[in-house]
Amino acid sequence: FGLLLRLRLSMAFNKSVLENVREDDFVEYFIFPSLEVDFDNVKDHLQKVLISVKSVLETFCHSYIWQKDDVRFIPRIDPGLNLPPIDDSDEKLHLPPHLYGVSHYGDNIEDEWFIVFLLLEATRAIPDLVVRVVDSDGEFLLIEAANHLPSWATPEACDRRVYLYQGAVH
């Protein structure tokens, strides 16, 4: 009986630990459109880009079943807005106006890779669209490509330097 109780307690403890870890299972994405408009028209321009991006994504994910969150975007125009932090560093990042999104994928890491695919397709379909994708591990595209990178491409040297553009990773 004592062994069974210890086993159940151990399983309950491990379950709660795993649930906490899964809260970190997210992917963040930043879509930077070409901004050839004056600042007064940026909000309208971002809305038009958002409609275009949603249109491209819908062709691929209209029947996709998401584990947790689907792909969602909010326009970020003012860098002073009280929005979720972009990363864990102490630096204040002043980004140009962009579309921002975050999706939690829970147990299904395939959702994360599907989002990357969708964003690659958006950059292929919409001219001059640049996308940055990070997850709880940071530059996960860089991590996945580590065996194919030159020796100088360390995590420190490549921080915030991995982007999607014209359907490819740069």
Z-matrix of the N, CA and C atoms (Angstrom, degrees):
N
C 1 1.449
C 2 1.530 1 110.93
N 3 1.322 2 117.63 1 -41.14
C 4 1.467 3 121.98 2 179.78
C 5 1.520 4 111.84 3 -61.95
N 6 1.331 5 117.16 4 -40.25
C 7 1.458 6 121.59 5 178.95
C 8 1.530 7 110.64 6 -64.46
N 9 1.321 8 116.19 7 -42.33
C 10 1.463 9 120.87 8 179.67
C 11 1.531 10 110.55 9 -63.60
N 12 1.330 11 117.20 10 -41.91
C 13 1.460 12 121.40 11 178.80
C 14 1.526 13 110.63 12 -63.25
N 15 1.351 14 116.65 13 -45.46
C 16 1.468 15 120.03 14 178.73
C 17 1.525 16 110.92 15 -62.01
N 18 1.326 17 117.05 16 -39.35
C 19 1.457 18 121.42 17 179.24
C 20 1.529 19 110.58 18 -63.69
N 21 1.335 20 116.51 19 -43.57
C 22 1.472 21 119.85 20 179.12
C 23 1.527 22 111.36 21 -65.89
N 24 1.325 23 116.90 22 -41.25
C 25 1.461 24 119.98 23 177.42
C 26 1.521 25 110.85 24 -63.31
N 27 1.323 26 115.92 25 -42.45
C 28 1.458 27 120.42 26 178.36
C 29 1.521 28 110.99 27 -61.20
N 30 1.324 29 117.37 28 -43.63
C 31 1.462 30 121.34 29 179.52
C 32 1.526 31 110.67 30 -65.20
N 33 1.326 32 117.04 31 -40.11
C 34 1.465 33 120.46 32 178.81
C 35 1.524 34 110.27 33 -64.78
N 36 1.339 35 117.36 34 -41.75
C 37 1.460 36 121.44 35 178.39
C 38 1.521 37 110.17 36 -63.46
N 39 1.334 38 116.90 37 -47.46
C 40 1.463 39 120.54 38 -179.41
C 41 1.518 40 111.33 39 -62.57
N 42 1.320 41 117.51 40 -37.14
C 43 1.456 42 120.39 41 178.81
C 44 1.525 43 110.26 42 -62.89
N 45 1.339 44 117.24 43 -44.51
C 46 1.458 45 118.73 44 -179.42
C 47 1.524 46 111.10 45 -67.07
N 48 1.320 47 118.51 46 -35.25
C 49 1.461 48 121.43 47 176.72
C 50 1.520 49 109.79 48 -63.88
N 51 1.323 50 117.58 49 -45.03
C 52 1.459 51 121.07 50 179.73
C 53 1.520 52 111.55 51 -64.73
N 54 1.313 53 117.76 52 -37.91
C 55 1.457 54 119.93 53 178.52
C 56 1.519 55 110.69 54 -62.80
N 57 1.329 56 117.78 55 -39.18
C 58 1.457 57 120.50 56 177.63
C 59 1.518 58 111.06 57 -65.42
N 60 1.319 59 117.20 58 -41.54
C 61 1.456 60 120.66 59 179.14
C 62 1.522 61 109.86 60 -62.03
N 63 1.299 62 117.25 61 -40.79
C 64 1.461 63 121.08 62 -177.16
C 65 1.525 64 112.63 63 -65.52
N 66 1.311 65 118.03 64 -22.54
C 67 1.456 66 119.55 65 175.56
C 68 1.525 67 110.85 66 -63.36
N 69 1.326 68 117.14 67 -21.24
C 70 1.460 69 121.45 68 178.22
C 71 1.517 70 112.49 69 -88.83
N 72 1.306 71 118.54 70 3.19
C 73 1.460 72 121.71 71 -179.01
C 74 1.525 73 109.70 72 -84.28
N 75 1.317 74 115.36 73 85.19
C 76 1.457 75 120.24 74 -179.47
C 77 1.520 76 109.82 75 -140.79
N 78 1.298 77 114.69 76 160.69
C 79 1.458 78 122.17 77 173.76
C 80 1.530 79 106.94 78 -129.98
N 81 1.335 80 115.11 79 133.57
C 82 1.462 81 122.09 80 178.90
C 83 1.513 82 108.52 81 -110.16
N 84 1.317 83 117.19 82 143.87
C 85 1.459 84 119.58 83 179.88
C 86 1.523 85 109.84 84 -140.48
N 87 1.316 86 113.88 85 143.79
C 88 1.455 87 123.25 86 -177.40
C 89 1.524 88 107.21 87 -127.56
N 90 1.310 89 117.53 88 120.86
C 91 1.461 90 121.54 89 179.86
C 92 1.525 91 107.95 90 -108.76
N 93 1.322 92 114.67 91 116.62
C 94 1.457 93 121.33 92 -179.67
C 95 1.529 94 109.13 93 -105.65
N 96 1.330 95 117.78 94 108.03
C 97 1.462 96 119.40 95 176.73
C 98 1.525 97 110.29 96 -85.23
N 99 1.305 98 115.51 97 163.83
C 100 1.453 99 120.40 98 171.76
C 101 1.525 100 107.40 99 -65.45
N 102 1.315 101 116.59 100 131.15
C 103 1.471 102 120.29 101 -177.40
C 104 1.521 103 109.61 102 -112.25
N 105 1.301 104 115.35 103 82.41
C 106 1.461 105 120.84 104 179.08
C 107 1.518 106 110.48 105 -101.87
N 108 1.312 107 116.04 106 32.49
C 109 1.463 108 121.86 107 179.60
C 110 1.519 109 108.20 108 -124.63
N 111 1.332 110 116.51 109 158.76
C 112 1.459 111 117.98 110 176.81
C 113 1.529 112 109.37 111 -74.59
N 114 1.316 113 115.97 112 163.29
C 115 1.465 114 120.83 113 -171.63
C 116 1.527 115 112.61 114 -59.59
N 117 1.329 116 117.72 115 -30.22
C 118 1.471 117 120.51 116 -179.76
C 119 1.521 118 112.10 117 -64.65
N 120 1.337 119 117.51 118 -24.83
C 121 1.463 120 121.58 119 -177.42
C 122 1.527 121 113.46 120 -103.32
N 123 1.318 122 117.60 121 6.65
C 124 1.466 123 121.09 122 -176.59
C 125 1.524 124 111.37 123 -62.39
N 126 1.316 125 117.07 124 -43.10
C 127 1.467 126 119.83 125 -178.42
C 128 1.526 127 110.72 126 -60.88
N 129 1.324 128 117.04 127 -45.26
C 130 1.469 129 120.58 128 177.98
C 131 1.524 130 111.07 129 -63.49
N 132 1.325 131 116.26 130 -41.01
C 133 1.466 132 120.47 131 179.56
C 134 1.533 133 110.54 132 -62.76
N 135 1.332 134 117.00 133 -44.08
C 136 1.469 135 120.13 134 178.43
C 137 1.527 136 111.08 135 -63.10
N 138 1.312 137 117.76 136 -36.71
C 139 1.471 138 120.53 137 177.59
C 140 1.526 139 111.05 138 -64.44
N 141 1.338 140 116.81 139 -40.02
C 142 1.468 141 120.37 140 177.48
C 143 1.528 142 110.86 141 -65.42
N 144 1.328 143 116.19 142 -41.95
C 145 1.467 144 120.16 143 177.66
C 146 1.524 145 109.58 144 -63.56
N 147 1.320 146 117.02 145 -42.01
C 148 1.463 147 121.49 146 178.69
C 149 1.529 148 110.97 147 -58.88
N 150 1.307 149 117.30 148 -43.65
C 151 1.469 150 120.93 149 178.10
C 152 1.528 151 110.39 150 -62.77
N 153 1.332 152 116.83 151 -42.21
C 154 1.470 153 120.57 152 178.84
C 155 1.523 154 111.50 153 -64.03
N 156 1.327 155 116.49 154 -44.19
C 157 1.469 156 120.72 155 -179.66
C 158 1.524 157 109.85 156 -63.26
N 159 1.321 158 116.80 157 -46.89
C 160 1.470 159 119.89 158 179.51
C 161 1.522 160 111.34 159 -59.73
N 162 1.317 161 116.66 160 -37.79
C 163 1.461 162 120.89 161 179.21
C 164 1.531 163 110.96 162 -63.45
N 165 1.327 164 116.96 163 -44.20
C 166 1.468 165 121.07 164 178.13
C 167 1.525 166 110.12 165 -63.79
N 168 1.323 167 117.07 166 -46.56
C 169 1.462 168 120.64 167 -176.53
C 170 1.521 169 111.89 168 -65.79
N 171 1.308 170 116.52 169 -36.12
C 172 1.464 171 120.26 170 -177.47
C 173 1.527 172 111.75 171 -61.06
N 174 1.318 173 117.40 172 -32.38
C 175 1.470 174 119.37 173 179.64
C 176 1.520 175 111.83 174 -64.08
N 177 1.334 176 117.11 175 -24.21
C 178 1.462 177 121.10 176 -178.32
C 179 1.524 178 113.79 177 -100.94
N 180 1.329 179 117.62 178 -28.55
C 181 1.469 180 117.89 179 -170.64
C 182 1.520 181 114.27 180 -120.16
N 183 1.317 182 118.76 181 17.77
C 184 1.465 183 119.78 182 -178.03
C 185 1.529 184 112.46 183 -62.42
N 186 1.332 185 118.46 184 -28.19
C 187 1.471 186 119.83 185 179.22
C 188 1.532 187 112.38 186 -116.37
N 189 1.333 188 116.55 187 11.20
C 190 1.464 189 120.31 188 -179.12
C 191 1.526 190 109.81 189 -73.71
N 192 1.319 191 116.85 190 138.83
C 193 1.466 192 121.78 191 178.41
C 194 1.524 193 107.99 192 -101.92
N 195 1.315 194 115.74 193 116.65
C 196 1.462 195 121.80 194 -177.57
C 197 1.525 196 110.12 195 -86.87
N 198 1.331 197 115.83 196 144.82
C 199 1.464 198 121.41 197 176.11
C 200 1.527 199 110.50 198 -67.91
N 201 1.318 200 116.70 199 -49.01
C 202 1.469 201 121.58 200 179.98
C 203 1.524 202 109.64 201 -129.61
N 204 1.333 203 116.46 202 -86.46
C 205 1.464 204 121.11 203 -174.89
C 206 1.522 205 111.00 204 -98.60
N 207 1.319 206 114.95 205 144.51
C 208 1.457 207 118.82 206 171.34
C 209 1.533 208 108.51 207 -88.53
N 210 1.309 209 116.72 208 -169.73
C 211 1.459 210 121.50 209 -179.95
C 212 1.523 211 108.10 210 -87.06
N 213 1.322 212 115.55 211 126.35
C 214 1.465 213 121.74 212 179.49
C 215 1.518 214 108.77 213 -138.45
N 216 1.308 215 115.33 214 148.55
C 217 1.462 216 120.35 215 -178.75
C 218 1.521 217 110.06 216 -130.96
N 219 1.324 218 114.49 217 148.39
C 220 1.457 219 120.47 218 169.44
C 221 1.523 220 107.10 219 -129.68
N 222 1.321 221 117.11 220 140.64
C 223 1.465 222 118.93 221 175.99
C 224 1.525 223 109.84 222 -71.71
N 225 1.312 224 115.64 223 135.08
C 226 1.470 225 121.46 224 173.93
C 227 1.524 226 106.69 225 -117.28
N 228 1.300 227 114.61 226 111.43
C 229 1.459 228 119.40 227 -178.04
C 230 1.516 229 110.29 228 -108.31
N 231 1.319 230 115.92 229 -47.28
C 232 1.457 231 122.10 230 -176.68
C 233 1.523 232 109.62 231 -95.55
N 234 1.361 233 117.70 232 116.07
C 235 1.463 234 118.93 233 -179.57
C 236 1.519 235 113.59 234 -65.19
N 237 1.334 236 118.02 235 -13.54
C 238 1.452 237 120.89 236 -179.36
C 239 1.521 238 113.94 237 -86.53
N 240 1.340 239 117.51 238 -0.20
C 241 1.461 240 119.52 239 -179.64
C 242 1.516 241 111.05 240 -63.03
N 243 1.296 242 116.30 241 148.27
C 244 1.460 243 121.40 242 178.58
C 245 1.527 244 108.79 243 -84.04
N 246 1.338 245 116.24 244 81.39
C 247 1.456 246 122.84 245 -178.80
C 248 1.518 247 109.38 246 -114.54
N 249 1.320 248 117.73 247 167.43
C 250 1.461 249 119.72 248 179.23
C 251 1.523 250 111.44 249 -55.26
N 252 1.327 251 117.77 250 147.79
C 253 1.462 252 120.02 251 -178.74
C 254 1.520 253 111.56 252 -63.76
N 255 1.324 254 115.26 253 148.32
C 256 1.454 255 120.88 254 -179.54
C 257 1.519 256 110.24 255 -79.63
N 258 1.301 257 117.70 256 -36.15
C 259 1.458 258 120.11 257 175.21
C 260 1.517 259 108.56 258 -154.30
N 261 1.326 260 115.95 259 -177.39
C 262 1.463 261 120.50 260 -174.53
C 263 1.523 262 113.80 261 -86.83
N 264 1.319 263 118.12 262 -6.19
C 265 1.457 264 119.73 263 -175.49
C 266 1.525 265 109.99 264 -71.15
N 267 1.318 266 114.66 265 165.43
C 268 1.457 267 119.92 266 179.13
C 269 1.527 268 112.15 267 -83.91
N 270 1.332 269 116.44 268 -9.66
C 271 1.454 270 120.25 269 -179.07
C 272 1.521 271 110.62 270 -66.21
N 273 1.313 272 115.48 271 143.65
C 274 1.462 273 120.37 272 170.89
C 275 1.520 274 106.19 273 -89.50
N 276 1.312 275 116.76 274 120.85
C 277 1.451 276 120.61 275 178.99
C 278 1.521 277 109.12 276 -94.90
N 279 1.304 278 115.37 277 123.97
C 280 1.455 279 120.56 278 176.69
C 281 1.516 280 107.04 279 -105.44
N 282 1.310 281 115.17 280 100.09
C 283 1.450 282 121.29 281 -177.06
C 284 1.519 283 110.09 282 -97.83
N 285 1.324 284 116.36 283 150.38
C 286 1.464 285 118.75 284 173.61
C 287 1.525 286 109.71 285 -68.01
N 288 1.305 287 117.84 286 165.97
C 289 1.470 288 119.68 287 177.61
C 290 1.531 289 110.94 288 -53.67
N 291 1.328 290 115.44 289 138.41
C 292 1.464 291 120.28 290 -175.81
C 293 1.524 292 109.71 291 -159.59
N 294 1.319 293 115.01 292 173.83
C 295 1.461 294 121.97 293 171.64
C 296 1.516 295 107.09 294 -99.22
N 297 1.319 296 116.23 295 134.37
C 298 1.459 297 121.27 296 -177.37
C 299 1.519 298 109.31 297 -121.16
N 300 1.322 299 115.47 298 143.73
C 301 1.452 300 119.82 299 174.74
C 302 1.507 301 111.58 300 -150.05
N 303 1.317 302 115.51 301 155.47
C 304 1.460 303 121.89 302 174.05
C 305 1.523 304 107.11 303 -142.75
N 306 1.320 305 115.44 304 136.31
C 307 1.468 306 121.25 305 178.90
C 308 1.516 307 109.24 306 -131.28
N 309 1.317 308 116.37 307 133.27
C 310 1.463 309 121.81 308 172.07
C 311 1.522 310 107.28 309 -93.27
N 312 1.320 311 115.96 310 131.70
C 313 1.463 312 119.05 311 -175.47
C 314 1.518 313 113.29 312 -110.42
N 315 1.307 314 118.61 313 -0.20
C 316 1.461 315 121.36 314 174.80
C 317 1.511 316 113.11 315 56.47
N 318 1.325 317 116.43 316 -128.92
C 319 1.464 318 121.85 317 -177.67
C 320 1.521 319 113.29 318 -79.55
N 321 1.316 320 117.82 319 -12.07
C 322 1.460 321 120.49 320 -171.62
C 323 1.523 322 111.55 321 -105.36
N 324 1.324 323 116.55 322 88.72
C 325 1.463 324 120.89 323 179.20
C 326 1.525 325 111.35 324 -64.37
N 327 1.325 326 116.51 325 -16.94
C 328 1.472 327 119.96 326 176.43
C 329 1.527 328 110.79 327 -61.46
N 330 1.331 329 117.78 328 -29.13
C 331 1.463 330 120.16 329 175.90
C 332 1.527 331 110.52 330 -61.19
N 333 1.328 332 116.70 331 -40.27
C 334 1.463 333 120.59 332 179.01
C 335 1.524 334 110.16 333 -60.99
N 336 1.327 335 116.88 334 -46.22
C 337 1.465 336 120.37 335 -179.02
C 338 1.519 337 111.32 336 -70.18
N 339 1.318 338 117.71 337 -31.55
C 340 1.459 339 120.40 338 176.01
C 341 1.529 340 109.96 339 -66.37
N 342 1.321 341 117.03 340 -38.75
C 343 1.464 342 121.00 341 176.91
C 344 1.523 343 110.24 342 -62.74
N 345 1.325 344 117.42 343 -42.25
C 346 1.467 345 120.12 344 176.77
C 347 1.528 346 109.77 345 -59.90
N 348 1.332 347 116.85 346 -45.35
C 349 1.465 348 120.80 347 177.34
C 350 1.529 349 110.66 348 -57.70
N 351 1.330 350 116.95 349 -46.57
C 352 1.463 351 120.77 350 -179.41
C 353 1.524 352 111.48 351 -60.38
N 354 1.322 353 115.85 352 -42.67
C 355 1.462 354 119.65 353 -179.36
C 356 1.527 355 111.32 354 -68.79
N 357 1.331 356 117.19 355 -36.81
C 358 1.471 357 120.16 356 174.19
C 359 1.528 358 110.20 357 -60.53
N 360 1.314 359 116.57 358 -43.44
C 361 1.467 360 120.42 359 179.18
C 362 1.529 361 111.06 360 -64.73
N 363 1.319 362 117.29 361 -37.62
C 364 1.468 363 120.34 362 177.42
C 365 1.524 364 110.57 363 -63.38
N 366 1.343 365 117.28 364 -41.37
C 367 1.468 366 119.33 365 178.89
C 368 1.525 367 111.22 366 -69.72
N 369 1.299 368 117.65 367 -27.11
C 370 1.466 369 121.21 368 176.97
C 371 1.537 370 110.21 369 -73.00
N 372 1.322 371 116.89 370 -38.40
C 373 1.464 372 121.69 371 -173.89
C 374 1.528 373 113.95 372 -85.69
N 375 1.321 374 117.25 373 -29.07
C 376 1.468 375 120.93 374 -174.83
C 377 1.526 376 108.82 375 -112.40
N 378 1.323 377 117.53 376 116.10
C 379 1.470 378 120.72 377 -177.02
C 380 1.532 379 112.46 378 -60.34
N 381 1.310 380 114.88 379 145.11
C 382 1.471 381 123.69 380 174.25
C 383 1.519 382 114.90 381 59.80
N 384 1.306 383 117.05 382 28.07
C 385 1.457 384 121.89 383 175.63
C 386 1.527 385 108.02 384 -95.48
N 387 1.320 386 116.86 385 128.45
C 388 1.463 387 122.48 386 178.37
C 389 1.521 388 107.36 387 -119.24
N 390 1.344 389 116.92 388 133.68
C 391 1.463 390 121.27 389 -175.57
C 392 1.519 391 109.72 390 -127.06
N 393 1.309 392 115.77 391 138.13
C 394 1.468 393 122.24 392 171.28
C 395 1.521 394 107.24 393 -114.40
N 396 1.340 395 115.92 394 135.59
C 397 1.461 396 121.65 395 -179.64
C 398 1.523 397 107.94 396 -129.15
N 399 1.333 398 116.57 397 128.35
C 400 1.462 399 121.64 398 175.81
C 401 1.521 400 108.05 399 -137.11
N 402 1.320 401 115.57 400 160.35
C 403 1.461 402 119.50 401 173.97
C 404 1.514 403 109.04 402 -132.10
N 405 1.311 404 117.29 403 -166.64
C 406 1.463 405 120.95 404 -176.86
C 407 1.525 406 112.02 405 -63.64
N 408 1.335 407 117.72 406 -19.12
C 409 1.467 408 121.53 407 175.49
C 410 1.518 409 112.20 408 -88.28
N 411 1.298 410 118.59 409 -7.26
C 412 1.461 411 121.82 410 -177.60
C 413 1.520 412 110.67 411 100.81
N 414 1.326 413 115.32 412 -132.43
C 415 1.469 414 121.93 413 -177.87
C 416 1.526 415 109.53 414 -77.30
N 417 1.324 416 117.11 415 74.16
C 418 1.463 417 120.37 416 -173.42
C 419 1.519 418 112.94 417 -66.53
N 420 1.328 419 118.89 418 -25.77
C 421 1.468 420 119.90 419 175.40
C 422 1.523 421 110.17 420 -66.31
N 423 1.311 422 116.26 421 -36.62
C 424 1.463 423 121.26 422 176.26
C 425 1.524 424 110.18 423 -67.43
N 426 1.320 425 116.39 424 -40.14
C 427 1.467 426 120.96 425 178.85
C 428 1.520 427 109.88 426 -62.54
N 429 1.327 428 117.39 427 -43.80
C 430 1.466 429 121.06 428 -179.16
C 431 1.523 430 112.26 429 -65.62
N 432 1.335 431 116.96 430 -29.84
C 433 1.469 432 120.87 431 -177.51
C 434 1.524 433 112.53 432 -96.37
N 435 1.318 434 118.37 433 9.04
C 436 1.465 435 122.33 434 -172.08
C 437 1.526 436 113.80 435 -53.45
N 438 1.316 437 118.46 436 -38.10
C 439 1.470 438 120.71 437 -177.87
C 440 1.523 439 112.98 438 -72.07
N 441 1.316 440 117.60 439 -10.45
C 442 1.463 441 120.96 440 -176.66
C 443 1.525 442 112.72 441 -113.25
N 444 1.316 443 117.19 442 8.02
C 445 1.461 444 121.36 443 -176.75
C 446 1.522 445 111.16 444 -98.40
N 447 1.337 446 117.56 445 153.92
C 448 1.465 447 119.94 446 175.07
C 449 1.528 448 110.64 447 -66.76
N 450 1.318 449 116.56 448 161.86
C 451 1.471 450 121.29 449 -174.72
C 452 1.530 451 112.65 450 -63.52
N 453 1.333 452 118.09 451 -27.81
C 454 1.462 453 119.77 452 -179.24
C 455 1.530 454 112.32 453 -73.96
N 456 1.321 455 118.25 454 -14.17
C 457 1.467 456 122.31 455 -175.08
C 458 1.525 457 110.44 456 -81.89
N 459 1.312 458 115.44 457 72.20
C 460 1.463 459 121.49 458 177.65
C 461 1.530 460 109.20 459 -85.63
N 462 1.327 461 117.93 460 162.86
C 463 1.471 462 119.21 461 176.84
C 464 1.531 463 112.58 462 -56.27
N 465 1.327 464 116.85 463 -36.93
C 466 1.462 465 120.01 464 179.97
C 467 1.526 466 111.23 465 -68.40
N 468 1.341 467 116.62 466 -42.11
C 469 1.466 468 120.89 467 -178.09
C 470 1.525 469 112.07 468 -70.32
N 471 1.309 470 117.35 469 -25.72
C 472 1.471 471 121.01 470 -174.66
C 473 1.519 472 113.61 471 -107.14
N 474 1.329 473 117.61 472 7.80
C 475 1.460 474 120.26 473 -179.70
C 476 1.526 475 109.99 474 -59.49
N 477 1.329 476 116.66 475 127.59
C 478 1.465 477 124.50 476 -178.60
C 479 1.521 478 112.58 477 60.38
N 480 1.325 479 117.03 478 31.09
C 481 1.466 480 120.53 479 179.66
C 482 1.521 481 112.58 480 -126.29
N 483 1.302 482 117.38 481 18.83
C 484 1.462 483 121.47 482 177.71
C 485 1.526 484 106.92 483 -114.08
N 486 1.332 485 115.34 484 119.09
C 487 1.463 486 120.81 485 -176.01
C 488 1.521 487 110.77 486 -136.06
N 489 1.319 488 114.82 487 158.78
C 490 1.455 489 122.41 488 172.41
C 491 1.523 490 106.79 489 -103.68
N 492 1.340 491 115.80 490 132.10
C 493 1.459 492 120.76 491 -179.07
C 494 1.520 493 108.55 492 -154.00
N 495 1.307 494 116.96 493 131.04
C 496 1.461 495 123.91 494 179.10
C 497 1.531 496 112.28 495 51.36
N 498 1.314 497 116.27 496 41.57
C 499 1.455 498 121.63 497 175.11
C 500 1.510 499 115.64 498 76.85
N 501 1.334 500 117.78 499 17.47
C 502 1.468 501 121.04 500 -179.08
C 503 1.527 502 110.09 501 -140.08
N 504 1.331 503 115.54 502 162.18
C 505 1.464 504 122.04 503 175.93
C 506 1.519 505 107.57 504 -90.08
N 507 1.331 506 116.59 505 131.43
C 508 1.470 507 122.00 506 178.89
C 509 1.513 508 109.22 507 -123.97
